[in-house]
Amino acid sequence: MSEEHGQTSISDEEMAVVLSLYTVVQRARQQPFTTKSLFARQFANEIALCASEQYITTRVNDNAFSNVWMVTHEGLEFIEGVNDVLSP
């Protein structure tokens, strides 16, 4: 039994999810947005998933939180990974 090596293709639906998450993380990196902004309302499910995956956070330090979503180190790695896959 042999296994194929290399990249695994994903469905259009899965790619749409990845790109939606990418949009949220990239926005948090370039233009952090508030928890009650129009953007936050429009992308509420994607933001919840990004926060669960620790791509974005409202944590400022160990003892403080803000009302602004910001990108994390993990989020920067996610962006880099998506960029690597989408680059020609």
C-alpha positions, 0 to 999 in steps of 0.5 A: 500500500503506497501513500502519495506525498505532497500537497493535499487539495481542499474543496472550494468550501474549505478554501472559502473558510480559510480565506474568510479566516485569513481576511479576519486575521489580516484585518486584525494585523493591519487595522485592529477592530473593536469587538462591537464594530460593524466588521466584528458583527459581519464576521462574528463566526469567523472571529470566534473561530480565529479567537479559538485558534488563538490567531487573534486576541483582545488580551493586552497582557496577563492582567488586562484585556481591551475591546480591540481584536489584535493579531497574535504570533500564531495569527502571523504564522497562519498568515504566512502559511496561507501566503506560502500556499497561495504564492505562485 
